[in-house]
Structures are given as structure tokens and as C-alpha cells.
């Protein structure tokens, strides 16, 4: 799993500040921003979450991931289109691989593990990627894409 992700995502997208939770101790860049009081690496749980807590990244590398995903660098344009088409019977705007419809025709995903909560938001129409993570106000993080898009579009 780790080698596949590294060879097919991290390396092609030049994600130099992204790795796995098991590598935190080996990389000062990660350990400076990640605390073990909220999530502790456990050899027995290695890879269990498959990205939800296993992968550690930075905002610039997350931008590389979101751009690479939506631009055809990681998957084909056809696959991305299928992944971002609303197939739900009730038009709930639920897409493939955990993505959901968001403000101004953007798509994204929210998640949490331990005391961390995060959101990613991609809007191809406006060329905007937003990624945020916090251990503080979990309820307000969902408003970040709306606030930023409103500022960008309305001044």
C-alpha cells in the first residue's frame, strides 16, 4: 500500500512533504506540526485507516494532490468525470470515493480522526483548491470554502 501510494501519487506529483504516520519520527518537517497527544502511531494498526490518519501532509502538498487529481495527472479525465458525477437517486450530491457536492459547484470531503478535523474543497470552474485542518472549532471548518469563495467572487 505505502509503496503504491508513494510511486503513483507522491512521487509523480512531487509531494515532498507528505508521508505516512509511521515516518513522523524520521522527518522533522512532520514532527514539528503533528502531536502524539491526539493520535499515536501503532505498528499493529499500520495501514488500517488507508489514508484517514495514516497519511501526513502539508497544505502545499494537498494543493498538488487536489490539482493532480482534477487535472488528469493521477486518473484520466473520464475517471474524474465519473468520480464527480452525482449518481444519487435523491440528488444528494454524493459522488465517488467519499466526495460530496459543495458550495458553488465545488466538490470535497470532510473528515476527522482523534481531535483533528479537516476539509478539502476543489472548484475547477474557478480554479480554486482549499484545504484546512484544525484541532479547534470543528463546526466552523465546514464554512471555510463558503467564506473564501464569497470573498474571492464578491470582494
N, CA and C atoms as a LAMMPS dump frame, in Angstrom:
ITEM: TIMESTEP
0
ITEM: NUMBER OF ATOMS
465
ITEM: BOX BOUNDS ff ff ff
-5.0000000000000000e+02 5.0000000000000000e+02
-5.0000000000000000e+02 5.0000000000000000e+02
-5.0000000000000000e+02 5.0000000000000000e+02
ITEM: ATOMS id mol type element x y z
1 1 1 N 0.824 -1.199 0
2 1 2 C 0 0 0
3 1 3 C 0.868 1.263 0
4 2 1 N 1.798 1.33 0.931
5 2 2 C 2.633 2.525 1.032
6 2 3 C 3.452 2.756 -0.237
7 3 1 N 4.056 1.696 -0.739
8 3 2 C 4.874 1.85 -1.947
9 3 3 C 4.017 2.238 -3.153
10 4 1 N 2.835 1.673 -3.258
11 4 2 C 1.934 2.025 -4.37
12 4 3 C 1.58 3.509 -4.306
13 5 1 N 1.197 3.974 -3.13
14 5 2 C 0.838 5.383 -2.962
15 5 3 C 2.032 6.282 -3.257
16 6 1 N 3.187 5.904 -2.737
17 6 2 C 4.399 6.699 -2.961
18 6 3 C 4.747 6.761 -4.456
19 7 1 N 4.729 5.614 -5.132
20 7 2 C 5.117 5.544 -6.548
21 7 3 C 4.091 6.157 -7.49
22 8 1 N 2.807 6.083 -7.146
23 8 2 C 1.767 6.517 -8.071
24 8 3 C 1.134 7.862 -7.737
25 9 1 N 1.408 8.374 -6.55
26 9 2 C 0.826 9.672 -6.179
27 9 3 C 1.899 10.635 -5.692
28 10 1 N 2.577 10.309 -4.594
29 10 2 C 3.533 11.257 -4.007
30 10 3 C 4.652 11.644 -4.977
31 11 1 N 5.298 10.664 -5.583
32 11 2 C 6.442 10.948 -6.462
33 11 3 C 6.036 11.679 -7.734
34 12 1 N 5.036 11.204 -8.497
35 12 2 C 4.667 11.928 -9.721
36 12 3 C 4.209 13.366 -9.472
37 13 1 N 3.589 13.609 -8.323
38 13 2 C 3.101 14.955 -8.025
39 13 3 C 4.118 15.795 -7.256
40 14 1 N 5.316 15.237 -7.019
41 14 2 C 6.375 15.947 -6.31
42 14 3 C 5.922 16.396 -4.918
43 15 1 N 5.23 15.503 -4.23
44 15 2 C 4.744 15.777 -2.877
45 15 3 C 5.84 15.417 -1.885
46 16 1 N 6.795 16.331 -1.717
47 16 2 C 7.979 16.08 -0.897
48 16 3 C 7.734 16.2 0.597
49 17 1 N 6.608 16.779 0.976
50 17 2 C 6.297 16.948 2.399
51 17 3 C 5.033 16.167 2.754
52 18 1 N 4.959 14.969 2.25
53 18 2 C 3.842 14.068 2.505
54 18 3 C 4.404 12.681 2.744
55 19 1 N 3.842 12.002 3.716
56 19 2 C 4.308 10.659 4.032
57 19 3 C 3.307 9.956 4.921
58 20 1 N 3.762 8.956 5.614
59 20 2 C 2.897 8.129 6.446
60 20 3 C 3.184 8.37 7.912
61 21 1 N 2.186 8.158 8.737
62 21 2 C 2.294 8.435 10.166
63 21 3 C 3.485 7.705 10.785
64 22 1 N 3.812 6.536 10.259
65 22 2 C 4.944 5.776 10.792
66 22 3 C 6.277 6.459 10.529
67 23 1 N 6.292 7.449 9.64
68 23 2 C 7.525 8.147 9.278
69 23 3 C 7.713 9.47 10.023
70 24 1 N 6.773 9.826 10.885
71 24 2 C 6.83 11.123 11.565
72 24 3 C 8.127 11.301 12.333
73 25 1 N 8.538 10.28 13.062
74 25 2 C 9.762 10.392 13.859
75 25 3 C 11.009 10.581 13.006
76 26 1 N 10.962 10.148 11.751
77 26 2 C 12.113 10.237 10.857
78 26 3 C 12.194 11.572 10.122
79 27 1 N 11.163 12.406 10.238
80 27 2 C 11.102 13.619 9.442
81 27 3 C 10.74 14.808 10.331
82 28 1 N 11.673 15.691 10.564
83 28 2 C 11.432 16.859 11.414
84 28 3 C 10.312 17.739 10.874
85 29 1 N 10.135 17.759 9.547
86 29 2 C 9.105 18.585 8.94
87 29 3 C 7.725 18.162 9.441
88 30 1 N 7.501 16.844 9.557
89 30 2 C 6.218 16.342 10.047
90 30 3 C 6.101 16.527 11.553
91 31 1 N 7.122 16.123 12.289
92 31 2 C 7.012 16.095 13.742
93 31 3 C 6.872 17.485 14.345
94 32 1 N 7.258 18.511 13.61
95 32 2 C 7.104 19.873 14.121
96 32 3 C 5.64 20.295 14.158
97 33 1 N 4.783 19.653 13.366
98 33 2 C 3.392 20.083 13.309
99 33 3 C 2.397 19.028 13.763
100 34 1 N 2.849 17.844 14.065
101 34 2 C 1.957 16.767 14.473
102 34 3 C 2.249 16.388 15.907
103 35 1 N 1.223 16.281 16.708
104 35 2 C 1.422 15.924 18.106
105 35 3 C 0.856 14.548 18.376
106 36 1 N 1.527 13.815 19.218
107 36 2 C 1.087 12.469 19.553
108 36 3 C 0.006 12.455 20.635
109 37 1 N -0.322 13.616 21.19
110 37 2 C -1.368 13.614 22.2
111 37 3 C -2.746 13.394 21.584
112 38 1 N -2.858 13.568 20.272
113 38 2 C -4.151 13.37 19.611
114 38 3 C -4.195 12.1 18.781
115 39 1 N -3.05 11.64 18.327
116 39 2 C -3.016 10.42 17.519
117 39 3 C -1.658 9.775 17.684
118 40 1 N -1.634 8.551 18.082
119 40 2 C -0.367 7.871 18.297
120 40 3 C -0.21 6.747 17.283
121 41 1 N 0.91 6.731 16.617
122 41 2 C 1.194 5.661 15.667
123 41 3 C 1.331 4.345 16.415
124 42 1 N 0.761 3.313 15.831
125 42 2 C 0.79 1.987 16.435
126 42 3 C 1.146 0.99 15.333
127 43 1 N 2.256 0.276 15.492
128 43 2 C 2.682 -0.689 14.478
129 43 3 C 1.577 -1.667 14.099
130 44 1 N 0.784 -2.077 15.062
131 44 2 C -0.273 -3.048 14.795
132 44 3 C -1.391 -2.467 13.94
133 45 1 N -1.545 -1.151 13.935
134 45 2 C -2.625 -0.507 13.189
135 45 3 C -2.137 0.078 11.86
136 46 1 N -0.882 -0.181 11.508
137 46 2 C -0.294 0.393 10.305
138 46 3 C -1.139 0.091 9.072
139 47 1 N -1.603 1.132 8.395
140 47 2 C -2.363 0.97 7.165
141 47 3 C -3.837 0.688 7.357
142 48 1 N -4.298 0.543 8.584
143 48 2 C -5.697 0.209 8.823
144 48 3 C -6.626 1.278 8.271
145 49 1 N -6.291 2.532 8.475
146 49 2 C -7.181 3.61 8.073
147 49 3 C -7.048 3.97 6.595
148 50 1 N -6.035 3.464 5.914
149 50 2 C -5.821 3.724 4.477
150 50 3 C -6.008 5.201 4.116
151 51 1 N -5.273 6.041 4.791
152 51 2 C -5.305 7.466 4.479
153 51 3 C -5.968 8.301 5.553
154 52 1 N -6.937 7.766 6.258
155 52 2 C -7.613 8.518 7.315
156 52 3 C -6.757 8.452 8.573
157 53 1 N -5.775 9.341 8.636
158 53 2 C -4.882 9.359 9.781
159 53 3 C -3.548 8.714 9.496
160 54 1 N -3.463 7.896 8.464
161 54 2 C -2.198 7.248 8.114
162 54 3 C -1.277 8.186 7.342
163 55 1 N -1.845 9.116 6.594
164 55 2 C -1.058 9.998 5.741
165 55 3 C -0.942 11.369 6.387
166 56 1 N 0.276 11.905 6.399
167 56 2 C 0.563 13.221 6.948
168 56 3 C 1.017 14.095 5.787
169 57 1 N 0.464 15.302 5.679
170 57 2 C 0.791 16.162 4.554
171 57 3 C 0.771 17.623 4.98
172 58 1 N 1.127 18.486 4.044
173 58 2 C 1.097 19.93 4.243
174 58 3 C 0.074 20.53 3.285
175 59 1 N -0.324 21.756 3.533
176 59 2 C -1.279 22.425 2.646
177 59 3 C -0.74 22.545 1.216
178 60 1 N 0.528 22.938 1.008
179 60 2 C 1.021 22.998 -0.376
180 60 3 C 0.995 21.63 -1.083
181 61 1 N 1.316 20.567 -0.35
182 61 2 C 1.258 19.238 -0.967
183 61 3 C -0.189 18.808 -1.206
184 62 1 N -1.092 19.211 -0.336
185 62 2 C -2.508 18.905 -0.566
186 62 3 C -2.992 19.606 -1.834
187 63 1 N -2.492 20.809 -2.08
188 63 2 C -2.842 21.511 -3.319
189 63 3 C -2.335 20.726 -4.529
190 64 1 N -1.123 20.177 -4.42
191 64 2 C -0.587 19.341 -5.509
192 64 3 C -1.477 18.122 -5.73
193 65 1 N -1.941 17.497 -4.637
194 65 2 C -2.817 16.33 -4.737
195 65 3 C -4.14 16.692 -5.413
196 66 1 N -4.784 17.753 -4.943
197 66 2 C -6.089 18.126 -5.493
198 66 3 C -5.97 18.551 -6.95
199 67 1 N -4.921 19.296 -7.283
200 67 2 C -4.703 19.698 -8.674
201 67 3 C -4.39 18.483 -9.538
202 68 1 N -3.534 17.599 -9.045
203 68 2 C -3.186 16.392 -9.792
204 68 3 C -4.379 15.492 -10.025
205 69 1 N -5.247 15.383 -9.038
206 69 2 C -6.442 14.561 -9.163
207 69 3 C -7.395 15.132 -10.209
208 70 1 N -7.621 16.428 -10.175
209 70 2 C -8.607 17.04 -11.067
210 70 3 C -8.068 17.386 -12.451
211 71 1 N -6.755 17.306 -12.649
212 71 2 C -6.172 17.719 -13.929
213 71 3 C -5.761 16.559 -14.829
214 72 1 N -6.027 15.339 -14.415
215 72 2 C -5.678 14.194 -15.243
216 72 3 C -4.289 13.64 -15.004
217 73 1 N -3.574 14.133 -14.006
218 73 2 C -2.238 13.623 -13.724
219 73 3 C -2.258 12.286 -12.993
220 74 1 N -3.309 12.038 -12.217
221 74 2 C -3.395 10.823 -11.407
222 74 3 C -4.38 9.828 -12.001
223 75 1 N -5.522 10.31 -12.414
224 75 2 C -6.524 9.47 -13.078
225 75 3 C -6.933 10.163 -14.366
226 76 1 N -7.574 9.445 -15.264
227 76 2 C -7.978 10.027 -16.535
228 76 3 C -9.093 11.045 -16.323
229 77 1 N -9.242 11.932 -17.295
230 77 2 C -10.336 12.901 -17.241
231 77 3 C -11.681 12.181 -17.181
232 78 1 N -11.795 11.058 -17.901
233 78 2 C -13.03 10.277 -17.898
234 78 3 C -13.312 9.725 -16.495
235 79 1 N -12.302 9.193 -15.846
236 79 2 C -12.474 8.672 -14.486
237 79 3 C -12.835 9.79 -13.516
238 80 1 N -12.193 10.954 -13.668
239 80 2 C -12.523 12.087 -12.799
240 80 3 C -13.969 12.524 -13.007
241 81 1 N -14.403 12.545 -14.254
242 81 2 C -15.787 12.9 -14.552
243 81 3 C -16.759 11.914 -13.912
244 82 1 N -16.45 10.624 -14.014
245 82 2 C -17.305 9.612 -13.384
246 82 3 C -17.3 9.771 -11.864
247 83 1 N -16.146 10.096 -11.322
248 83 2 C -15.994 10.241 -9.887
249 83 3 C -16.751 11.455 -9.346
250 84 1 N -16.978 12.455 -10.185
251 84 2 C -17.618 13.694 -9.739
252 84 3 C -19.014 13.879 -10.319
253 85 1 N -19.613 12.818 -10.787
254 85 2 C -20.994 12.857 -11.271
255 85 3 C -21.921 12.424 -10.145
256 86 1 N -23.019 13.153 -9.983
257 86 2 C -23.989 12.837 -8.932
258 86 3 C -24.841 11.659 -9.383
259 87 1 N -24.626 10.511 -8.78
260 87 2 C -25.378 9.302 -9.102
261 87 3 C -26.446 8.996 -8.062
262 88 1 N -26.596 9.848 -7.063
263 88 2 C -27.563 9.559 -6.01
264 88 3 C -28.983 9.75 -6.529
265 89 1 N -29.883 8.904 -6.083
266 89 2 C -31.263 8.955 -6.554
267 89 3 C -32.006 10.172 -6.024
268 90 1 N -31.56 10.741 -4.936
269 90 2 C -32.258 11.89 -4.361
270 90 3 C -31.515 13.206 -4.598
271 91 1 N -30.6 13.22 -5.542
272 91 2 C -29.784 14.4 -5.843
273 91 3 C -29.124 14.959 -4.593
274 92 1 N -28.622 14.051 -3.786
275 92 2 C -27.935 14.46 -2.569
276 92 3 C -26.52 14.922 -2.807
277 93 1 N -26.124 14.953 -4.077
278 93 2 C -24.799 15.41 -4.457
279 93 3 C -23.71 14.595 -3.778
280 94 1 N -23.884 13.296 -3.755
281 94 2 C -22.876 12.394 -3.225
282 94 3 C -22.169 11.763 -4.413
283 95 1 N -20.867 11.909 -4.466
284 95 2 C -20.088 11.427 -5.584
285 95 3 C -19.257 10.219 -5.187
286 96 1 N -18.336 9.83 -6.068
287 96 2 C -17.487 8.679 -5.819
288 96 3 C -16.339 8.975 -4.881
289 97 1 N -15.855 7.943 -4.242
290 97 2 C -14.685 7.97 -3.369
291 97 3 C -14.795 9.005 -2.251
292 98 1 N -15.969 9.112 -1.661
293 98 2 C -16.148 9.965 -0.499
294 98 3 C -16.304 11.444 -0.784
295 99 1 N -16.405 11.834 -2.039
296 99 2 C -16.58 13.251 -2.364
297 99 3 C -18.049 13.629 -2.293
298 100 1 N -18.306 14.886 -1.955
299 100 2 C -19.672 15.391 -1.902
300 100 3 C -19.728 16.746 -2.59
301 101 1 N -20.886 17.069 -3.107
302 101 2 C -21.089 18.387 -3.695
303 101 3 C -21.023 19.445 -2.616
304 102 1 N -20.399 20.567 -2.967
305 102 2 C -20.246 21.664 -2.012
306 102 3 C -20.602 22.979 -2.689
307 103 1 N -20.422 24.041 -1.977
308 103 2 C -20.775 25.397 -2.379
309 103 3 C -20.231 25.767 -3.765
310 104 1 N -21.046 26.455 -4.546
311 104 2 C -20.674 26.955 -5.879
312 104 3 C -20.144 25.875 -6.805
313 105 1 N -20.789 24.741 -6.787
314 105 2 C -20.454 23.602 -7.654
315 105 3 C -19.069 23.011 -7.374
316 106 1 N -18.549 23.265 -6.195
317 106 2 C -17.296 22.642 -5.794
318 106 3 C -17.568 21.236 -5.278
319 107 1 N -16.513 20.479 -5.116
320 107 2 C -16.617 19.146 -4.526
321 107 3 C -15.566 19.029 -3.434
322 108 1 N -15.778 18.131 -2.529
323 108 2 C -14.792 17.972 -1.481
324 108 3 C -15.141 16.875 -0.511
325 109 1 N -14.43 16.903 0.598
326 109 2 C -14.552 15.854 1.597
327 109 3 C -14.175 16.427 2.954
328 110 1 N -14.888 15.999 3.977
329 110 2 C -14.514 16.356 5.337
330 110 3 C -14.187 15.068 6.085
331 111 1 N -13.392 15.195 7.114
332 111 2 C -13.059 14.013 7.885
333 111 3 C -12.446 14.377 9.211
334 112 1 N -12.379 13.399 10.095
335 112 2 C -11.753 13.643 11.386
336 112 3 C -11.145 12.351 11.904
337 113 1 N -10.122 12.52 12.706
338 113 2 C -9.506 11.411 13.416
339 113 3 C -8.859 11.998 14.665
340 114 1 N -9.063 11.364 15.786
341 114 2 C -8.592 11.938 17.037
342 114 3 C -9.236 13.296 17.229
343 115 1 N -8.452 14.304 17.553
344 115 2 C -9.002 15.65 17.7
345 115 3 C -8.816 16.491 16.437
346 116 1 N -8.282 15.903 15.373
347 116 2 C -8.093 16.613 14.114
348 116 3 C -9.362 16.534 13.273
349 117 1 N -9.703 17.635 12.621
350 117 2 C -10.793 17.657 11.656
351 117 3 C -10.281 18.434 10.441
352 118 1 N -10.67 17.977 9.246
353 118 2 C -10.155 18.619 8.035
354 118 3 C -11.246 18.726 6.978
355 119 1 N -10.982 19.578 6.002
356 119 2 C -11.858 19.731 4.858
357 119 3 C -10.987 19.989 3.642
358 120 1 N -11.365 19.376 2.522
359 120 2 C -10.769 19.777 1.247
360 120 3 C -11.898 20.134 0.306
361 121 1 N -11.631 21.105 -0.545
362 121 2 C -12.63 21.667 -1.451
363 121 3 C -11.934 21.967 -2.766
364 122 1 N -12.492 21.46 -3.86
365 122 2 C -11.947 21.716 -5.19
366 122 3 C -13.052 22.332 -6.046
367 123 1 N -12.724 23.407 -6.744
368 123 2 C -13.671 24.024 -7.647
369 123 3 C -12.963 24.291 -8.959
370 124 1 N -13.162 23.394 -9.926
371 124 2 C -12.482 23.514 -11.216
372 124 3 C -12.919 24.755 -11.977
373 125 1 N -14.191 25.113 -11.877
374 125 2 C -14.707 26.274 -12.61
375 125 3 C -13.941 27.545 -12.269
376 126 1 N -13.585 27.706 -11.006
377 126 2 C -12.886 28.9 -10.553
378 126 3 C -11.398 28.662 -10.312
379 127 1 N -10.925 27.447 -10.509
380 127 2 C -9.512 27.138 -10.308
381 127 3 C -9.074 27.28 -8.862
382 128 1 N -9.912 26.831 -7.934
383 128 2 C -9.646 27.01 -6.511
384 128 3 C -9.561 25.654 -5.805
385 129 1 N -8.53 25.484 -5.002
386 129 2 C -8.404 24.366 -4.074
387 129 3 C -8.266 24.956 -2.681
388 130 1 N -9.007 24.392 -1.743
389 130 2 C -8.921 24.848 -0.357
390 130 3 C -8.726 23.614 0.516
391 131 1 N -7.759 23.693 1.42
392 131 2 C -7.543 22.623 2.382
393 131 3 C -7.325 23.255 3.741
394 132 1 N -8.016 22.741 4.741
395 132 2 C -7.846 23.257 6.093
396 132 3 C -7.925 22.107 7.083
397 133 1 N -7.162 22.225 8.157
398 133 2 C -7.19 21.244 9.24
399 133 3 C -7.063 22.002 10.554
400 134 1 N -7.756 21.512 11.572
401 134 2 C -7.71 22.161 12.868
402 134 3 C -7.931 21.145 13.98
403 135 1 N -7.582 21.546 15.166
404 135 2 C -7.939 20.774 16.36
405 135 3 C -8.867 21.615 17.219
406 136 1 N -9.281 22.743 16.699
407 136 2 C -10.081 23.69 17.482
408 136 3 C -11.561 23.58 17.142
409 137 1 N -12.098 24.571 16.433
410 137 2 C -13.532 24.697 16.185
411 137 3 C -13.997 23.778 15.064
412 138 1 N -14.391 22.592 15.424
413 138 2 C -14.778 21.587 14.434
414 138 3 C -16.001 21.994 13.622
415 139 1 N -16.919 22.737 14.193
416 139 2 C -18.13 23.114 13.469
417 139 3 C -17.872 24.171 12.407
418 140 1 N -16.969 25.068 12.655
419 140 2 C -16.721 26.178 11.731
420 140 3 C -15.919 25.79 10.497
421 141 1 N -15.207 24.688 10.526
422 141 2 C -14.359 24.328 9.389
423 141 3 C -15.185 24.113 8.119
424 142 1 N -16.416 23.667 8.262
425 142 2 C -17.271 23.448 7.095
426 142 3 C -17.649 24.746 6.39
427 143 1 N -17.535 25.879 7.069
428 143 2 C -17.868 27.175 6.475
429 143 3 C -16.705 27.796 5.71
430 144 1 N -15.524 27.246 5.828
431 144 2 C -14.347 27.857 5.208
432 144 3 C -14.474 27.985 3.691
433 145 1 N -14.857 26.939 2.935
434 145 2 C -14.991 27.128 1.482
435 145 3 C -16.003 28.206 1.107
436 146 1 N -17.128 28.254 1.793
437 146 2 C -18.147 29.264 1.504
438 146 3 C -17.594 30.661 1.734
439 147 1 N -16.94 30.862 2.859
440 147 2 C -16.384 32.175 3.194
441 147 3 C -15.323 32.594 2.188
442 148 1 N -14.396 31.711 1.872
443 148 2 C -13.318 32.055 0.94
444 148 3 C -13.863 32.318 -0.46
445 149 1 N -14.774 31.467 -0.939
446 149 2 C -15.337 31.674 -2.274
447 149 3 C -16.115 32.975 -2.348
448 150 1 N -16.863 33.318 -1.312
449 150 2 C -17.607 34.575 -1.304
450 150 3 C -16.659 35.767 -1.362
451 151 1 N -15.563 35.706 -0.624
452 151 2 C -14.574 36.793 -0.649
453 151 3 C -13.927 36.883 -2.03
454 152 1 N -13.546 35.751 -2.598
455 152 2 C -12.903 35.74 -3.912
456 152 3 C -13.823 36.294 -5.004
457 153 1 N -15.088 35.941 -4.945
458 153 2 C -16.006 36.312 -6.015
459 153 3 C -16.719 37.628 -5.8
460 154 1 N -16.841 38.059 -4.545
461 154 2 C -17.597 39.281 -4.267
462 154 3 C -16.744 40.394 -3.678
463 155 1 N -15.489 40.097 -3.431
464 155 2 C -14.57 41.106 -2.912
465 155 3 C -14.657 41.387 -1.468
